[in-house]
Amino acid sequence: MSELASNAPGHPRGLFRSLAAGALAGVLLAVPFHAPVARAADGAEIGTTVVAVRQVTGTLGENRRRLREGVRVHLAEVLETAANGRAELQLDDDTKLALGPNGRLSLDDYVVQRSQGIASVTLRVLKGAFRFITGENDKNAYRIETPSATIGVLGTVFDLFVDENGETVVLLHEGEVEVCSRARNCRRHNLVGQLVHSRLDGIVTEPIRWTKGLLPGVAVATAFPFVGRSLRIDPIRRLRHAAILNGTAGRATRAATRATRQGTRAVRRGVNRAGRTLRRLSPF
């Protein structure tokens, strides 16, 4: 029998092929169509340097360059600050980052597809002090990896510090975060002004205040250099170091701060009274 005859509509084989083609077409029509997710390719521009103080560098593959204000940063680029350097960045989804001295950060993943509401921003913090402010994406789109923790962002503003050994401390300013150790011990943190410590042994502490021995050899001002400072990406002065200290040192510092404020107010009152007295005595 010829192939042409077997493909005739009335022939069993031809009928089977027609039914199969129809079924396949039905399946294809039933499957919803989604536009491809726009994942930035390695080397794609994803943000801009807002502030670069002293030595701030970016390394992409074998290429190393110095970052300055206005310079674009790229996916998979490793950003580093020197001992006296710091930087502030704004990613294209309005995520904002500040890097303190001796910081090292990798821009690992950046996926955005606004029409479908799909977004993903992954940062790998290797060491140093940072401030993180979420952008326009859903909070669940953000993930920060450190040597000892994965941080899920459920809020908007927090600081974190990663020491030379990889231990991670997260200080909350606004919103909520979830901190999970490499042993998958997780803790949600929503207490502003307190911090959570993710240790290398897999333990994640409850929210606590800073103590002198928390990270041996590390001062609170080293871990959180942006506390109490106005930044270009975040003009609000958030907290004070005295507010996050615990124990006698914290109480003494807070007491000294109160005494200074009271003394300043007393001096101002005295100056005002003296001014009023002089005005009353003046013949003019």
Secondary structure, DSSP 4 states (H G I P E B T S, - for coil): --HHHHTSTTSHHHHHHHHHHHHHHHHHHHSPP-PPP-BPPTT-EEEEEEEEES-EEEEETTEEEE--TT-EEETTPEEEE-TT-EEEEEETTS-EEEE-TT-EEEEEEEEEEGGGTEEEEEEEEEEEEEEEE--SS-GGGEEEE-SSEEEEE-SSEEEEEE-TT--EEEEEEES-EEEEETT--EEEE--TT-EEEE-TTS-BPPSB-B-TTSSTT--HHHH-TTTT---SS--S----HHHHB-HHHHHHHHHHHHHHHHHHHHHHHHHHHHHHHHHHH---
